[in-house]
């Protein structure tokens, strides 16, 4: 299994309880990623992103997000 399409195909054939287990696993992974991002941000590991954004603003290169109010 190497593509999202293949994963979707296999997932669609899972029993409902197996789909629920897969969803729980994915949500746990997402939560772990969120926690890692929060740790990295609090440790200053993402400060370079703020600096890049501020530089882009200063250079007039920051584009507004489409559909953002």
N, CA, C and O atoms as a GROMACS GRO file, in nm:
protein
  276
    1UNK      N    1   0.086  -0.118   0.000
    1UNK     CA    2   0.000   0.000   0.000
    1UNK      C    3   0.090   0.124   0.000
    1UNK      O    4   0.168   0.145   0.093
    2UNK      N    5   0.080   0.204  -0.104
    2UNK     CA    6   0.173   0.316  -0.112
    2UNK      C    7   0.108   0.448  -0.148
    2UNK      O    8   0.175   0.551  -0.146
    3UNK      N    9  -0.020   0.448  -0.179
    3UNK     CA   10  -0.083   0.575  -0.215
    3UNK      C   11  -0.210   0.598  -0.134
    3UNK      O   12  -0.268   0.504  -0.079
    4UNK      N   13  -0.250   0.722  -0.129
    4UNK     CA   14  -0.372   0.757  -0.058
    4UNK      C   15  -0.491   0.684  -0.121
    4UNK      O   16  -0.581   0.638  -0.051
    5UNK      N   17  -0.492   0.675  -0.253
    5UNK     CA   18  -0.602   0.608  -0.320
    5UNK      C   19  -0.613   0.462  -0.274
    5UNK      O   20  -0.722   0.412  -0.249
    6UNK      N   21  -0.499   0.395  -0.263
    6UNK     CA   22  -0.499   0.256  -0.218
    6UNK      C   23  -0.546   0.247  -0.073
    6UNK      O   24  -0.621   0.156  -0.037
    7UNK      N   25  -0.502   0.340   0.008
    7UNK     CA   26  -0.544   0.341   0.149
    7UNK      C   27  -0.694   0.361   0.160
    7UNK      O   28  -0.761   0.294   0.238
    8UNK      N   29  -0.748   0.454   0.081
    8UNK     CA   30  -0.892   0.478   0.082
    8UNK      C   31  -0.968   0.352   0.040
    8UNK      O   32  -1.070   0.317   0.099
    9UNK      N   33  -0.916   0.286  -0.062
    9UNK     CA   34  -0.984   0.165  -0.111
    9UNK      C   35  -0.987   0.057  -0.004
    9UNK      O   36  -1.092  -0.003   0.022
   10UNK      N   37  -0.874   0.032   0.059
   10UNK     CA   38  -0.867  -0.070   0.162
   10UNK      C   39  -0.952  -0.031   0.282
   10UNK      O   40  -1.022  -0.114   0.339
   11UNK      N   41  -0.946   0.096   0.319
   11UNK     CA   42  -1.022   0.145   0.434
   11UNK      C   43  -1.172   0.127   0.414
   11UNK      O   44  -1.245   0.095   0.507
   12UNK      N   45  -1.216   0.149   0.292
   12UNK     CA   46  -1.360   0.137   0.264
   12UNK      C   47  -1.410  -0.005   0.283
   12UNK      O   48  -1.530  -0.027   0.300
   13UNK      N   49  -1.320  -0.103   0.280
   13UNK     CA   50  -1.359  -0.243   0.297
   13UNK      C   51  -1.350  -0.290   0.443
   13UNK      O   52  -1.385  -0.403   0.474
   14UNK      N   53  -1.302  -0.203   0.530
   14UNK     CA   54  -1.291  -0.241   0.671
   14UNK      C   55  -1.429  -0.247   0.735
   14UNK      O   56  -1.522  -0.177   0.695
   15UNK      N   57  -1.440  -0.332   0.835
   15UNK     CA   58  -1.562  -0.336   0.916
   15UNK      C   59  -1.574  -0.204   0.991
   15UNK      O   60  -1.475  -0.135   1.013
   16UNK      N   61  -1.695  -0.171   1.031
   16UNK     CA   62  -1.719  -0.043   1.098
   16UNK      C   63  -1.632  -0.026   1.222
   16UNK      O   64  -1.577   0.082   1.245
   17UNK      N   65  -1.618  -0.132   1.302
   17UNK     CA   66  -1.537  -0.119   1.424
   17UNK      C   67  -1.389  -0.098   1.389
   17UNK      O   68  -1.317  -0.030   1.462
   18UNK      N   69  -1.343  -0.156   1.279
   18UNK     CA   70  -1.205  -0.134   1.236
   18UNK      C   71  -1.186   0.007   1.184
   18UNK      O   72  -1.080   0.067   1.206
   19UNK      N   73  -1.286   0.062   1.117
   19UNK     CA   74  -1.279   0.201   1.072
   19UNK      C   75  -1.273   0.294   1.192
   19UNK      O   76  -1.200   0.393   1.191
   20UNK      N   77  -1.349   0.263   1.296
   20UNK     CA   78  -1.347   0.344   1.418
   20UNK      C   79  -1.211   0.337   1.485
   20UNK      O   80  -1.162   0.437   1.536
   21UNK      N   81  -1.148   0.218   1.486
   21UNK     CA   82  -1.014   0.203   1.544
   21UNK      C   83  -0.913   0.285   1.464
   21UNK      O   84  -0.826   0.351   1.522
   22UNK      N   85  -0.924   0.281   1.332
   22UNK     CA   86  -0.834   0.358   1.247
   22UNK      C   87  -0.851   0.507   1.272
   22UNK      O   88  -0.753   0.580   1.283
   23UNK      N   89  -0.975   0.552   1.280
   23UNK     CA   90  -1.002   0.693   1.306
   23UNK      C   91  -0.943   0.734   1.441
   23UNK      O   92  -0.882   0.841   1.452
   24UNK      N   93  -0.961   0.652   1.543
   24UNK     CA   94  -0.906   0.684   1.676
   24UNK      C   95  -0.754   0.695   1.668
   24UNK      O   96  -0.695   0.784   1.730
   25UNK      N   97  -0.691   0.605   1.593
   25UNK     CA   98  -0.546   0.609   1.578
   25UNK      C   99  -0.501   0.737   1.508
   25UNK      O  100  -0.404   0.801   1.550
   26UNK      N  101  -0.572   0.775   1.401
   26UNK     CA  102  -0.538   0.897   1.328
   26UNK      C  103  -0.556   1.020   1.417
   26UNK      O  104  -0.474   1.112   1.414
   27UNK      N  105  -0.663   1.023   1.494
   27UNK     CA  106  -0.687   1.137   1.584
   27UNK      C  107  -0.579   1.145   1.691
   27UNK      O  108  -0.537   1.254   1.728
   28UNK      N  109  -0.534   1.030   1.741
   28UNK     CA  110  -0.424   1.028   1.838
   28UNK      C  111  -0.297   1.085   1.776
   28UNK      O  112  -0.225   1.162   1.840
   29UNK      N  113  -0.269   1.048   1.652
   29UNK     CA  114  -0.151   1.100   1.582
   29UNK      C  115  -0.162   1.250   1.565
   29UNK      O  116  -0.065   1.323   1.586
   30UNK      N  117  -0.281   1.297   1.527
   30UNK     CA  118  -0.301   1.441   1.509
   30UNK      C  119  -0.278   1.514   1.641
   30UNK      O  120  -0.216   1.620   1.644
   31UNK      N  121  -0.329   1.457   1.748
   31UNK     CA  122  -0.310   1.518   1.880
   31UNK      C  123  -0.162   1.523   1.917
   31UNK      O  124  -0.116   1.623   1.973
   32UNK      N  125  -0.090   1.417   1.887
   32UNK     CA  126   0.054   1.414   1.917
   32UNK      C  127   0.127   1.521   1.836
   32UNK      O  128   0.218   1.586   1.887
   33UNK      N  129   0.088   1.539   1.710
   33UNK     CA  130   0.149   1.643   1.627
   33UNK      C  131   0.121   1.781   1.685
   33UNK      O  132   0.210   1.865   1.692
   34UNK      N  133  -0.005   1.803   1.727
   34UNK     CA  134  -0.041   1.932   1.787
   34UNK      C  135   0.042   1.959   1.912
   34UNK      O  136   0.089   2.071   1.933
   35UNK      N  137   0.061   1.855   1.994
   35UNK     CA  138   0.141   1.871   2.115
   35UNK      C  139   0.286   1.903   2.081
   35UNK      O  140   0.349   1.986   2.146
   36UNK      N  141   0.339   1.837   1.978
   36UNK     CA  142   0.478   1.862   1.937
   36UNK      C  143   0.493   2.005   1.886
   36UNK      O  144   0.592   2.072   1.918
   37UNK      N  145   0.398   2.052   1.809
   37UNK     CA  146   0.402   2.190   1.758
   37UNK      C  147   0.398   2.288   1.874
   37UNK      O  148   0.472   2.386   1.876
   38UNK      N  149   0.311   2.262   1.972
   38UNK     CA  150   0.301   2.350   2.088
   38UNK      C  151   0.433   2.351   2.165
   38UNK      O  152   0.478   2.458   2.208
   39UNK      N  153   0.496   2.234   2.183
   39UNK     CA  154   0.626   2.228   2.252
   39UNK      C  155   0.731   2.305   2.174
   39UNK      O  156   0.806   2.385   2.231
   40UNK      N  157   0.736   2.280   2.043
   40UNK     CA  158   0.835   2.349   1.960
   40UNK      C  159   0.816   2.500   1.964
   40UNK      O  160   0.913   2.575   1.971
   41UNK      N  161   0.691   2.544   1.960
   41UNK     CA  162   0.663   2.687   1.964
   41UNK      C  163   0.706   2.747   2.098
   41UNK      O  164   0.766   2.854   2.103
   42UNK      N  165   0.675   2.677   2.207
   42UNK     CA  166   0.712   2.730   2.339
   42UNK      C  167   0.862   2.731   2.361
   42UNK      O  168   0.913   2.809   2.442
   43UNK      N  169   0.935   2.646   2.290
   43UNK     CA  170   1.081   2.641   2.300
   43UNK      C  171   1.149   2.734   2.200
   43UNK      O  172   1.272   2.741   2.194
   44UNK      N  173   1.069   2.805   2.120
   44UNK     CA  174   1.125   2.900   2.025
   44UNK      C  175   1.173   2.838   1.895
   44UNK      O  176   1.235   2.905   1.813
   45UNK      N  177   1.144   2.709   1.876
   45UNK     CA  178   1.192   2.640   1.756
   45UNK      C  179   1.121   2.686   1.629
   45UNK      O  180   1.168   2.658   1.518
   46UNK      N  181   1.011   2.755   1.644
   46UNK     CA  182   0.936   2.801   1.527
   46UNK      C  183   0.947   2.952   1.507
   46UNK      O  184   0.881   3.008   1.420
   47UNK      N  185   1.031   3.016   1.586
   47UNK     CA  186   1.048   3.161   1.576
   47UNK      C  187   1.092   3.204   1.436
   47UNK      O  188   1.059   3.313   1.390
   48UNK      N  189   1.167   3.118   1.369
   48UNK     CA  190   1.213   3.153   1.234
   48UNK      C  191   1.096   3.175   1.140
   48UNK      O  192   1.107   3.252   1.044
   49UNK      N  193   0.984   3.108   1.165
   49UNK     CA  194   0.866   3.127   1.080
   49UNK      C  195   0.809   3.268   1.098
   49UNK      O  196   0.766   3.331   1.002
   50UNK      N  197   0.807   3.315   1.222
   50UNK     CA  198   0.760   3.451   1.249
   50UNK      C  199   0.853   3.552   1.182
   50UNK      O  200   0.809   3.649   1.122
   51UNK      N  201   0.983   3.526   1.193
   51UNK     CA  202   1.081   3.616   1.131
   51UNK      C  203   1.065   3.620   0.979
   51UNK      O  204   1.074   3.726   0.917
   52UNK      N  205   1.040   3.503   0.919
   52UNK     CA  206   1.019   3.499   0.774
   52UNK      C  207   0.893   3.575   0.735
   52UNK      O  208   0.892   3.647   0.635
   53UNK      N  209   0.788   3.560   0.812
   53UNK     CA  210   0.663   3.630   0.783
   53UNK      C  211   0.681   3.780   0.798
   53UNK      O  212   0.635   3.858   0.715
   54UNK      N  213   0.749   3.822   0.904
   54UNK     CA  214   0.772   3.964   0.925
   54UNK      C  215   0.858   4.023   0.813
   54UNK      O  216   0.835   4.135   0.769
   55UNK      N  217   0.955   3.946   0.767
   55UNK     CA  218   1.038   3.990   0.655
   55UNK      C  219   0.954   4.003   0.528
   55UNK      O  220   0.968   4.100   0.453
   56UNK      N  221   0.869   3.907   0.504
   56UNK     CA  222   0.783   3.911   0.385
   56UNK      C  223   0.687   4.029   0.391
   56UNK      O  224   0.661   4.093   0.289
   57UNK      N  225   0.636   4.060   0.511
   57UNK     CA  226   0.549   4.177   0.528
   57UNK      C  227   0.628   4.303   0.496
   57UNK      O  228   0.581   4.390   0.423
   58UNK      N  229   0.747   4.312   0.552
   58UNK     CA  230   0.832   4.430   0.531
   58UNK      C  231   0.870   4.450   0.385
   58UNK      O  232   0.888   4.563   0.340
   59UNK      N  233   0.883   4.340   0.311
   59UNK     CA  234   0.920   4.348   0.170
   59UNK      C  235   0.799   4.353   0.077
   59UNK      O  236   0.814   4.353  -0.045
   60UNK      N  237   0.681   4.358   0.137
   60UNK     CA  238   0.559   4.362   0.057
   60UNK      C  239   0.533   4.233  -0.021
   60UNK      O  240   0.463   4.234  -0.122
   61UNK      N  241   0.589   4.123   0.027
   61UNK     CA  242   0.575   3.996  -0.045
   61UNK      C  243   0.472   3.902   0.018
   61UNK      O  244   0.447   3.794  -0.036
   62UNK      N  245   0.414   3.941   0.130
   62UNK     CA  246   0.317   3.855   0.196
   62UNK      C  247   0.183   3.870   0.125
   62UNK      O  248   0.130   3.980   0.110
   63UNK      N  249   0.129   3.757   0.082
   63UNK     CA  250   0.001   3.760   0.012
   63UNK      C  251  -0.110   3.727   0.110
   63UNK      O  252  -0.094   3.645   0.200
   64UNK      N  253  -0.223   3.794   0.091
   64UNK     CA  254  -0.339   3.767   0.175
   64UNK      C  255  -0.394   3.629   0.142
   64UNK      O  256  -0.390   3.585   0.027
   65UNK      N  257  -0.444   3.561   0.243
   65UNK     CA  258  -0.502   3.428   0.224
   65UNK      C  259  -0.635   3.442   0.150
   65UNK      O  260  -0.721   3.521   0.191
   66UNK      N  261  -0.654   3.368   0.041
   66UNK     CA  262  -0.780   3.380  -0.036
   66UNK      C  263  -0.901   3.345   0.050
   66UNK      O  264  -0.899   3.246   0.123
   67UNK      N  265  -1.003   3.425   0.042
   67UNK     CA  266  -1.126   3.401   0.116
   67UNK      C  267  -1.122   3.444   0.261
   67UNK      O  268  -1.222   3.431   0.332
   68UNK      N  269  -1.008   3.497   0.306
   68UNK     CA  270  -0.996   3.542   0.446
   68UNK      C  271  -1.061   3.679   0.459
   68UNK      O  272  -1.040   3.768   0.377
   69UNK      N  273  -1.139   3.694   0.563
   69UNK     CA  274  -1.209   3.822   0.586
   69UNK      C  275  -1.116   3.923   0.646
   69UNK      O  276  -1.157   4.036   0.673
   0.00000   0.00000   0.00000
